[in-house]
């Protein structure tokens, strides 16, 4: 309806009533939210990064359908040889990185 704004809580997926109900039925599931500007921690963002770096960067596409075809081909090839992702970094090593980079940047 013109002039009305959506309930902003409904725009946040984790706040939607259906998501809350789904999680309530599965007490072993816990959402973990990544910090803003930490896309490297978000596996969905990493997936899009892989597509960008390995499939579509430095390429040009005459149409959206050609771009979709390239992404689909990449996904099919990727899934044919996919292995489970295993996170190997520890929380300490992740938290230490900004401190180490700060020292390098600041020269201290």
C-alpha positions as CSV (number, residue, x, y, z in Angstrom):
1,X,0.0,0.0,0.0
2,X,1.4,3.4,-0.8
3,X,2.4,5.5,2.1
4,X,2.9,2.5,4.5
5,X,6.2,1.1,5.5
6,X,6.9,-2.6,6.2
7,X,7.5,-3.8,9.7
8,X,11.3,-3.6,9.8
9,X,11.4,-6.7,12.1
10,X,10.0,-8.7,9.2
11,X,12.9,-7.6,7.0
12,X,15.4,-9.3,9.3
13,X,15.2,-13.0,8.5
14,X,16.2,-14.2,12.0
15,X,13.3,-12.1,13.5
16,X,10.6,-13.5,11.2
17,X,7.9,-15.5,13.1
18,X,8.3,-18.6,10.8
19,X,12.1,-18.6,11.5
20,X,11.6,-18.2,15.2
21,X,9.1,-21.1,15.2
22,X,11.4,-23.3,13.2
23,X,14.3,-22.6,15.6
24,X,12.0,-23.2,18.6
25,X,11.3,-26.7,17.3
26,X,15.1,-27.3,17.1
27,X,16.7,-26.4,20.4
28,X,20.1,-27.7,19.2
29,X,20.3,-25.0,16.5
30,X,21.7,-21.6,17.5
31,X,22.1,-18.7,15.1
32,X,25.5,-17.1,15.1
33,X,25.7,-13.6,13.7
34,X,28.8,-12.3,12.0
35,X,30.0,-8.8,12.7
36,X,29.3,-6.1,10.1
37,X,32.1,-5.9,7.6
38,X,33.3,-9.4,8.4
39,X,32.1,-11.1,5.2
40,X,35.1,-13.4,5.3
41,X,33.4,-15.2,8.3
42,X,30.2,-15.6,6.4
43,X,30.1,-18.8,4.4
44,X,27.5,-17.5,1.9
45,X,29.7,-14.5,1.2
46,X,32.7,-16.8,0.8
47,X,30.7,-18.8,-1.8
48,X,29.9,-15.7,-3.8
49,X,33.6,-14.7,-3.5
50,X,34.6,-18.1,-5.0
51,X,32.2,-17.6,-7.9
52,X,33.6,-14.1,-8.5
53,X,37.2,-15.0,-8.3
54,X,37.1,-18.4,-10.0
55,X,34.3,-18.0,-12.6
56,X,33.2,-14.5,-13.5
57,X,36.0,-12.1,-12.8
58,X,37.7,-10.6,-15.8
59,X,35.0,-11.9,-18.1
60,X,32.3,-10.1,-20.0
61,X,28.8,-11.3,-20.7
62,X,26.5,-10.2,-23.5
63,X,23.4,-11.0,-21.5
64,X,22.2,-11.9,-18.0
65,X,21.4,-15.4,-19.3
66,X,25.0,-15.9,-20.3
67,X,26.1,-14.8,-16.8
68,X,23.6,-17.2,-15.2
69,X,24.8,-20.0,-17.5
70,X,28.4,-19.4,-16.4
71,X,27.5,-19.4,-12.7
72,X,25.4,-22.5,-13.1
73,X,28.3,-24.3,-14.9
74,X,30.7,-23.3,-12.1
75,X,28.3,-24.5,-9.4
76,X,27.7,-27.8,-11.1
77,X,31.5,-28.4,-11.5
78,X,32.1,-27.3,-7.9
79,X,29.4,-29.6,-6.4
80,X,30.6,-32.5,-8.5
81,X,33.9,-32.4,-6.6
82,X,32.7,-30.7,-3.3
83,X,34.1,-31.7,0.1
84,X,32.8,-30.5,3.4
85,X,34.3,-27.2,4.5
86,X,36.4,-27.6,7.6
87,X,37.1,-24.5,9.7
88,X,40.6,-24.7,11.0
89,X,41.2,-21.3,12.5
90,X,40.9,-20.9,16.2
91,X,39.0,-18.0,17.8
92,X,42.3,-16.8,19.3
93,X,44.0,-16.7,15.8
94,X,41.1,-14.8,14.3
95,X,41.1,-12.2,17.1
96,X,44.9,-11.9,17.0
97,X,44.9,-10.9,13.3
98,X,43.6,-7.4,13.6
99,X,46.1,-6.7,16.5
100,X,49.0,-8.0,14.4
101,X,47.9,-6.0,11.3
102,X,47.4,-2.9,13.4
103,X,51.0,-3.1,14.6
104,X,52.2,-3.5,11.0
105,X,50.1,-0.6,9.7
106,X,51.1,1.7,12.6
107,X,54.7,0.6,12.6
108,X,54.8,-0.3,16.3
